[in-house]
Amino acid sequence: MLHRFYIVLVTISISLLSCSKDDDSSQSISRNFKMGFTTWSFGPDQKDVDDTYSFIESNSDIYAEHIDNKIPWKAWMNDSPLPLEFTNEISGRVNKKIESNQLLLSVGLFNSNRDEIAEDFDGTIPSYTDLADIEIEEAYFEHINYLVDRLAPDFLVIAIEVNEFRLRAESKWGSYKILIQNVKSRIKELYPNLPISESISLHNLYEPDVADPTNYINEITGYINQMDFAAISFYPFLKNQHSKSEFQETFDFLHQNINRPIAFVESGHIAENLVVPDFNLSINGDETGQNDYLQTLLLNAQEHNYEFIIWWAHRDFDELWETFPDDLKNLGQLWRDTGLLDENGNQRLSMSTWSENLNE
């Protein structure tokens, strides 16, 4: 499951006290949103996967299965057997389902660059005249229906970071919207009580590097405001943000433009310096800055009644990263050091902040 990931902060606890006018007693304000992680493992072995699920069960009340890899297009289109690699992966997730927690299912339609649909398990993509071709619609509907049926999620992101597809494949954007609306309508008929959204990357919406930013922002925010909830992906270091004021300005922008219930479906921030020479990239990071971001995220979640927040990786995945093929190591390194635990399992400042707020 080697695919693209992504990364959002400020310093104040949600342990606020409410004072009564009639006496000097005070009460702790209860947390009004859920907190969780994706099941992204820190290592390649089965024990690492088991430990990840165990950690999530003990340290969250929601979690995310993030399936953003290949799609068995040929099998869906030809009604042929599904690839064993695919069915084994989904069965593994089903068998490890955490019944005590709510579940977000996020499914990727696009490739890692978000400029084309995902490839099949043989490395090809299906030919199509238009992205809204009935063959593509039927296959993606079958794909989503299979995953929802197997995993029975409480929330569904039916396509991941769709504004990036708008940025990189604008000529196909109109067809995409027809495709996903048709699939979404069919899924809604089968699962009328399942909240559905399409996620957007906030770091590619706030102060976007486009020719007409106002038009782009209005288009994407207008689009997401039609969803059951606003599904946000945000990694502030990808926006070169490092200060509390920068984090908060981005949150303020979000709240000013979104009128749907907000959920951060994936987020995180680096806790170590990030240096990727091949990308000509050097970003300073430390655990204090990471903790600042987490505290800012938690504060805004409380004050603006978010549905939930999902932190991408609970622990740095150095061990898993070592197994990446060479052509993915540079990309994978971007999110490698965003855990609330470091690569050795030691707690960072952010883990204490997380635990304190989880228990509110």
C-alpha positions in Angstrom: 0.0 0.0 0.0 2.6 2.5 -1.2 0.8 5.6 -2.0 0.8 9.3 -1.4 0.1 10.6 2.1 -0.1 14.3 3.3 0.0 17.1 6.4 -1.8 21.0 10.0 -1.2 23.7 14.5 -1.0 26.3 17.7 -0.6 26.2 21.6 -3.5 26.1 24.0 -5.2 23.2 25.7 -8.8 22.2 25.3 -8.9 21.7 29.1 -10.9 25.0 29.4 -12.8 25.7 32.6 -16.3 27.2 32.7 -17.0 29.3 35.7 -20.5 29.6 37.2 -21.9 33.0 38.0 -23.4 31.8 41.2 -20.4 30.3 42.8 -16.6 29.8 42.4 -16.9 26.2 41.2 -15.8 25.3 37.7 -16.3 22.4 35.2 -14.2 20.9 32.5 -15.5 21.4 29.0 -16.1 18.0 27.4 -14.6 17.2 24.1 -17.2 17.5 21.3 -15.4 15.8 18.5 -13.8 12.4 17.9 -10.0 11.7 17.6 -8.2 9.0 15.7 -5.5 7.8 13.4 -5.2 6.0 10.0 -4.0 2.4 10.2 -0.8 3.2 8.4 1.8 0.9 9.9 5.2 2.1 11.2 6.9 -1.1 10.0 6.5 -3.9 7.4 6.0 -6.9 9.6 2.7 -8.4 10.8 3.6 -7.5 14.4 4.0 -3.9 13.4 0.5 -3.9 11.9 -0.9 -5.6 14.9 0.8 -3.1 17.2 -0.7 -0.2 15.1 -4.2 -1.5 15.5 -3.7 -2.1 19.2 -2.4 1.5 19.7 -5.3 2.9 17.8 -7.8 0.9 19.8 -6.3 2.3 23.1 -5.8 5.9 21.9 -8.8 6.9 19.8 -12.5 6.7 19.4 -12.5 6.8 15.6 -10.0 5.5 13.0 -9.5 5.5 9.2 -8.9 2.8 6.7 -7.3 4.8 3.9 -7.3 2.8 0.7 -5.5 4.9 -1.9 -3.6 2.5 -4.1 -4.6 0.4 -7.1 -8.1 -0.4 -8.3 -8.9 -3.8 -9.9 -10.6 -2.2 -12.9 -10.4 -5.3 -15.2 -12.0 -7.5 -12.6 -14.8 -5.2 -12.0 -15.4 -4.5 -15.7 -15.2 -8.2 -16.8 -16.8 -9.7 -13.7 -13.7 -11.8 -13.2 -12.0 -12.9 -10.0 -10.5 -10.1 -8.0 -6.7 -10.0 -7.5 -5.6 -12.0 -4.5 -3.4 -9.1 -3.4 -6.5 -6.9 -3.2 -8.8 -9.3 -1.5 -6.2 -10.3 1.1 -5.6 -6.7 2.0 -9.3 -5.9 2.5 -9.9 -9.2 4.4 -7.0 -8.2 6.7 -8.6 -4.9 7.4 -12.0 -6.5 8.0 -10.5 -9.0 10.4 -8.9 -6.3 12.4 -11.9 -4.0 12.6 -12.0 -2.1 15.9 -15.6 -2.5 16.9 -15.4 -0.1 19.8 -14.5 2.8 17.4 -16.3 4.6 14.6 -14.7 4.0 11.2 -13.9 6.4 8.4 -13.3 4.8 5.0 -11.3 6.9 2.5 -11.0 5.6 -1.0 -8.7 6.9 -3.7 -9.8 7.2 -7.3 -6.7 8.9 -8.6 -3.0 8.0 -8.9 -0.4 9.5 -6.5 0.1 12.6 -8.7 -3.7 13.2 -8.8 -3.7 13.7 -12.5 -5.2 10.4 -13.8 -7.3 7.5 -12.4 -5.4 4.9 -10.3 -3.8 2.0 -12.1 -4.9 -1.6 -12.1 -2.9 -4.3 -10.3 -1.1 -5.0 -13.6 0.1 -1.4 -13.9 -2.4 -0.4 -16.6 -5.3 1.9 -16.6 -8.5 1.3 -18.4 -9.0 3.1 -21.7 -11.9 5.6 -21.8 -13.2 8.3 -24.1 -14.6 10.3 -21.2 -14.0 9.9 -17.5 -17.8 9.6 -17.0 -18.0 6.6 -19.4 -20.5 4.1 -18.1 -17.8 1.4 -17.9 -15.7 3.6 -15.5 -18.8 4.5 -13.5 -19.9 0.9 -13.2 -16.5 -0.3 -12.2 -15.9 2.4 -9.6 -19.4 1.9 -8.2 -18.7 -1.8 -7.8 -15.4 -1.0 -6.1 -16.9 1.4 -3.6 -19.9 -0.9 -2.9 -17.6 -3.8 -2.2 -15.5 -1.8 0.2 -18.5 -0.3 2.0 -20.2 -3.7 2.2 -17.0 -5.4 3.7 -16.0 -2.6 6.1 -19.3 -1.1 7.1 -17.9 2.4 7.8 -19.6 5.2 9.7 -18.3 7.9 7.2 -17.2 7.6 3.6 -14.7 9.7 1.6 -15.5 8.5 -1.9 -12.6 10.2 -3.6 -9.4 11.6 -2.1 -8.0 15.2 -2.6 -10.2 16.0 -5.6 -9.1 19.6 -5.8 -5.6 18.4 -6.8 -7.2 16.6 -9.8 -8.9 19.9 -10.6 -5.4 21.6 -10.5 -3.5 19.0 -12.5 -6.2 17.6 -14.9 -8.6 20.5 -15.3 -9.8 19.3 -18.7 -11.3 16.2 -17.0 -12.8 18.0 -14.0 -16.2 18.3 -15.5 -16.4 14.6 -16.4 -15.1 13.7 -13.0 -17.9 15.5 -11.3 -20.5 13.7 -13.4 -18.8 10.4 -12.7 -18.6 10.8 -9.0 -22.1 12.2 -8.7 -23.5 9.2 -10.5 -21.5 6.8 -8.2 -22.4 8.7 -5.1 -26.1 8.7 -5.9 -26.1 4.9 -6.4 -24.2 4.4 -3.1 -26.7 6.7 -1.4 -29.5 4.5 -2.6 -27.9 1.5 -0.9 -26.7 3.2 2.2 -29.0 6.2 2.8 -27.7 6.9 6.3 -24.0 6.9 5.4 -22.4 10.4 5.3 -20.4 10.8 2.1 -17.8 13.4 1.0 -14.9 14.0 -1.3 -11.8 15.2 0.4 -9.8 18.3 -0.5 -6.3 19.3 0.4 -6.3 22.5 2.4 -2.7 23.2 1.7 -3.6 23.4 -2.0 -6.7 25.5 -1.4 -5.4 28.3 0.9 -3.4 30.9 -1.0 -3.2 28.7 -4.1 -0.6 29.1 -6.7 -3.0 29.4 -9.6 -3.7 32.1 -12.2 -7.1 33.0 -10.8 -7.1 32.1 -7.1 -10.5 33.7 -6.3 -12.3 31.7 -9.0 -10.5 28.5 -7.9 -11.3 29.0 -4.2 -14.9 29.8 -4.9 -15.3 26.8 -7.2 -13.8 24.3 -4.7 -15.5 25.7 -1.6 -18.8 25.9 -3.4 -18.3 22.3 -4.4 -17.4 21.0 -1.0 -20.3 22.9 0.6 -22.7 20.5 -1.2 -21.3 17.5 0.6 -22.6 15.8 3.7 -19.5 17.0 5.5 -16.3 18.9 4.5 -13.5 16.3 4.4 -10.2 18.1 4.9 -6.6 16.9 4.2 -4.0 19.3 5.7 -0.3 19.1 6.1 0.9 22.6 7.0 4.6 22.0 6.4 3.7 21.3 2.7 2.6 25.0 2.7 5.8 26.0 4.4 3.9 27.0 7.5 5.7 27.0 10.9 4.2 29.5 13.2 1.0 29.5 15.3 -0.3 32.6 13.5 0.1 30.9 10.1 -1.7 27.8 11.2 -4.6 29.9 12.6 -4.9 32.0 9.5 -5.4 28.9 7.5 -8.1 27.6 9.9 -9.8 31.0 9.8 -9.8 30.8 6.0 -11.4 27.4 6.2 -14.1 28.5 8.7 -14.9 31.6 6.6 -15.5 29.6 3.4 -17.0 26.3 4.6 -20.6 25.9 5.9 -20.7 22.1 6.2 -19.7 20.1 9.3 -15.9 19.8 9.2 -13.8 16.7 9.5 -10.0 16.5 9.2 -9.8 13.1 7.5 -6.0 13.2 7.4 -3.5 15.6 8.9 0.0 15.7 10.5 3.1 17.8 11.0 6.8 17.0 11.0 8.7 16.6 14.3 12.2 16.5 12.7 14.0 18.4 10.0 13.0 17.3 6.5 15.8 17.2 4.0 15.2 15.7 0.5 18.0 16.8 -1.8 16.4 15.3 -4.9 13.4 17.6 -4.3 15.7 20.5 -3.4 13.8 20.6 -0.1 14.9 21.5 3.4 12.3 22.3 6.1 13.0 22.7 9.7 10.9 20.7 12.1 10.9 19.7 15.8 8.5 18.2 18.3 7.6 21.6 19.8 6.4 22.8 16.4 4.5 19.6 15.9 2.8 20.0 19.3 1.9 23.6 18.5 0.1 22.4 15.4 -1.7 19.6 17.2 -2.9 22.0 19.9 -4.1 24.4 17.3 -6.0 21.7 15.5 -7.6 20.5 18.7 -8.6 24.0 19.8 -10.3 24.7 16.5 -12.0 21.3 16.4 -13.5 22.1 19.8 -14.5 25.7 19.1 -16.0 24.9 15.6 -17.6 21.6 16.4 -15.7 19.4 14.0 -17.0 15.9 13.5 -13.6 14.3 14.0 -9.8 14.7 13.4 -7.6 11.9 12.0 -3.8 12.1 12.5 -2.1 10.3 9.7 0.6 8.3 11.4 0.7 7.5 15.1 4.4 6.6 14.9 7.3 7.5 12.6 7.5 4.9 9.9 11.3 4.7 9.3 11.2 0.9 9.3 8.4 0.8 6.6 10.1 3.5 4.6 13.3 1.4 4.4 11.3 -1.2 2.4 10.0 1.4 -0.2 11.3 1.0 -3.7 13.8 3.6 -4.7 11.4 5.6 -6.8 9.1 6.2 -3.8 11.6 6.9 -1.1 11.8 10.6 -1.7 8.1 11.0 -1.7 7.6 8.7 1.4 10.2 10.7 3.3 7.9 13.7 3.3 5.6 12.2 5.9 8.0 9.7 7.6 8.6 11.8 10.7 5.1 13.0 11.6 4.3 10.4 14.3 3.2 11.3 17.9 5.8 8.6 18.7 9.2 8.6 17.2 10.7 5.7 15.2 11.7 3.9 18.4 8.3 4.2 20.0 9.2 7.1 22.3 6.5 9.6 23.1 6.8 13.1 21.8 5.2 16.2 23.4 2.3 15.8 21.0 1.4 12.4 22.5 0.8 13.9 25.9 -1.3 16.6 24.3 -3.3 13.9 22.4 -3.9 11.8 25.6 -5.0 14.8 27.7 -7.6 15.8 25.1 -8.7 12.3 24.3 -9.7 11.9 28.0 -11.7 15.1 28.2 
